[in-house]
Amino acid sequence: MSVGAFPDTAAGAAMRTFTGPSDWLRADAQHRGDRCALIDEASGRSLSFAELDERVNRAANGLLGELGVRPGERVAVVATDSHRYVEVILACFRTGITVIPLNVRLLPLELERFLLRGEARALFAGPRYVATALELQRRVPTLRHVVSLGDAEVGPVPYESLLARSAPTDPGLAVDPEAVVCLAFTSGTTGMAKAVEQPLRMLTNAAMAGVIAYDVREGDVRYAAPPLFHVSGVSAMLRGLAVAHTSVLLPQFDAVEVLRWLQSDQLTGVALVPTMLSSLLELPGVADHDYPVLRSIQYGAAPITPALLRRAMDVFRCDFVQMFGAGTEAGLQCSLSAADHRRALAGDEHLLSSIGRPALGVELRIVDAELRDVPLGEVGEIATRSDMVMKGYLDMPEETAEALRGGWFRAGDLARMDAEGYVYLAGRSKDMIIRGGENLYPIEIEAVLTEHPDVVEAAVVGKPDAHWGEVVVAFVVRRDPDLTEEALRVHCRQGLAPHKVPAEVQFVEAMPKNASGKVLKRDLRAMC
């Protein structure tokens, strides 16, 4: 039973007392109704918790009523971040309808493929995607409605008109914690995207784990760069509901705009991908401000080099917290706390290379291919078990069983653990370079490359070689156009064994990245 009345059993009683995002929003509306919940930069609109709660009720009733979507069915969203996007997500959580957040960088053919796989009943489209959405409606048989999230009152179903025609009262549905409320397609950085079934239980626990790990407080004003089509963006928004803080929404990450917000002395916290942090640090005047109200910066979603982290800590002079996890499938797995960062600054600098220790509620092991624990200090694969793990992959039972062998989830992240329980990444198993029978881990080489003062960003891949099997190729974004390949090799020889020094360096203007800010190494390998 996914939606509706719960069985009259002990399990049913437990479900009735389950607290999730809808309960948080109801409580916020009741007890802190006039407090600001969302600031939508693009529209210039701010919503209180009471206003947000009412609009979510209207969106939920519009889905169930006028659009005729039933709990357990699916609707999709293709849009940049906005308060309306947030409302659609929360309306799905409130009704047990499954939301499919679509990457805005996908081509129409890819969007079509995902809508077909998800059997979407409705598609909510941002203004720039309405024409594409209407064309997709003609090609996807299940797609009955297109709803425009823009301000226009013409064309497909206008969102604001839908809300105006729908009741403001709570639909009163009880949603099973195991109900799949989000179907998230993996970023596909290593191949064909999978459709990840994310139950309400997973997203609720991920939000709460983040509240604790990142010291999120009532009354904070926070901006999270990960978009709402990614679990990190959704989790950040849900943390705002959990503790009643204000969330700032920008349509997409823009370094200049984020710096403007930071220097307006309103933000108490931000969450960024390392490449975004690097972009901020390259802006003029970034080091000329004191940032007096900024308490913390969370970073994650991709490895960070100690050089970049030290530079950011020098500029922003606030607490830093690292978040690490196979977010789409397993939520938060590790966190390097603010106390850990302070300890590193006090002398234990090796901690800056760590992703921290297991997050609250996470069991973590370092295992071999047979799921046996490897000796302490040796490289193996991260395996975790927690209430933040997905339900499975849609219509892929064999892949689900393999990913969740024995209940332990593995994403292919290689790491080692020290005697204190700190975990150190060695890269991804698919990115590992095997040169002459020796395993080389790109993250180690990338860290040395970015120690060079004229290197903005570096990524390392393996290139097929007739003699060695693979050799190291480095792609580098340089600050000084006069930096040479040989100068970088000389630099690398000071910190790397000879066989790890790049055999080839290619200078690029920018790294190919997906919408979450991760470097697409498959694209780099194609450039070798």
TAZISUL-V527696 format. One record per run of one state. SS is the DSSP state (hx for helix, st for strand, lp for the rest). FROM is the first residue (numbers start at 1). LEN is the number of residues. If there is no record, write none. Layout:
BEGIN
ss,from,len
SS,FROM,LEN
SS,FROM,LEN
END
This chain:
BEGIN
ss,from,len
lp,1,2
st,3,1
lp,4,6
hx,10,7
lp,17,4
hx,21,11
lp,32,4
st,36,5
lp,41,4
st,45,4
hx,49,16
lp,65,9
st,74,5
lp,79,4
hx,83,13
lp,96,2
st,98,4
lp,102,6
hx,108,11
lp,119,3
st,122,4
lp,126,1
hx,127,13
lp,140,5
st,145,4
lp,149,8
st,157,2
hx,159,6
lp,165,10
st,175,1
lp,176,4
st,180,6
lp,186,9
st,195,5
hx,200,14
lp,214,7
st,221,4
lp,225,6
hx,231,13
lp,244,2
st,246,4
lp,250,5
hx,255,9
lp,264,5
st,269,5
hx,274,8
lp,282,4
hx,286,3
lp,289,7
st,296,5
lp,301,5
hx,306,11
lp,317,2
st,319,6
lp,325,2
hx,327,4
lp,331,3
st,334,3
lp,337,1
hx,338,8
lp,346,3
hx,349,5
lp,354,2
st,356,3
lp,359,4
st,363,5
lp,368,5
st,373,1
lp,374,6
st,380,6
lp,386,6
st,392,2
lp,394,3
hx,397,7
lp,404,1
hx,405,3
lp,408,1
st,409,9
lp,418,5
st,423,6
lp,429,4
st,433,3
lp,436,2
st,438,3
lp,441,1
hx,442,8
lp,450,5
st,455,11
lp,466,3
st,469,10
lp,479,6
hx,485,9
lp,494,4
hx,498,3
lp,501,3
st,504,4
lp,508,5
st,513,1
lp,514,5
st,519,1
lp,520,1
hx,521,7
lp,528,1
END
